[in-house]
Amino acid sequence: MSKSKKGPESKTYRIAAGILLIGLLCACVQRQTQPLTVPLPLDCPPYPTEKIAGLVAQNQSLQKGLASSHAKIDELESKAADLEIRMLQKEAMVNELNRRVSLQQRQLDDAIIEVVRTKSKLRSIESKAETASTIAETEIAVKSMRGRIADTDPEGMEALLKAEQLLKLSTREFKAQNYGGALYLAVQSKNQVSAGDRSLQGRDESAPVAGEVPFDQPLPLKLIKNTNLREGPDFKHKVLATLTAGASIIGYSYKESWIRVDTEDGMTGWVHQTLVMAR
């Protein structure tokens, strides 16, 4: 087998390849040793240490204030929940009282009806003329009462409605020739008219004094001790009368610590609120 010739061209190629290889190695070494260019940050001045400490303290103070506000909110929410529970309790008590009052009213109505039925069975000796006369008197009294009672007087309106209802029942029993029952109902109606008249007794129609505030409805009150009834809402005003402890009065309005009241004798004046209590 013959050997390959090694001429000048082959040697030249090897020299060129070596030079190229050396050049590549030098380029790699130069690239690795060249430092990387990193962009420099902007030239910002350092923030004062005092301001940093102040901001930290302010932040801590705000956090404490926020925590205190949350605590107050929680406390108020707890109080609100407690008040809602109490309101529910009072509402339940009021509903129960209303239920009992309604039951008692039904029992009273049943008792009245029973009396009327009993009188009808007994055929009592009340005459037709006497019953008719009493019914006529009651009709006049009820009509007069309606003209005098104001819609803002709940006690008077309640008495008027009961009087009208009893009068209707009386008229019905009279037509059924139950004169005893009719007379009984007519008398009960007149009693309601009298109750309405008592609520109007001594009502002062004078103009209110400056700053006087009316109650939503008349207040049944009684005196704690002997009290002077004065002409106006001040100790400087004239004494109209001296009222005894335990006396019943009706309050209609107030100014500061003074209450305008009507007495059982029909007098109107002012008493200090520390001398009265609800009845």
MOZI-V418476 format. One line per field, one symbol per residue. burial: b if it has 24 or more other ideal C-beta (glycine too) atoms within 12 Angstrom, else e. A space follows every 10 residues. Layout:
burial=???
This chain:
burial=eeeeeeeeee eeeeeeeeee eeeeeeeeee eeeeeeeeee eeeeeeeeee eeeeeeeeee eeeeeeeeee eeeeeeeeee eeeeeeeeee eeeeeeeeee eeeeeeeeee ebeebbeebb eeeeebeeee beebbeebbe bbeebeeebe eebebbbebb bbbbebbebb bebbeeebbb bbbbbbbbbb ebbebbbbbb bbbbeeeeee eeeeeeebbe bbbeeebbbb ebbeeeeeeb bebeeebbbb bbbbbeebbb bbbbeebbbb bbbebbeee
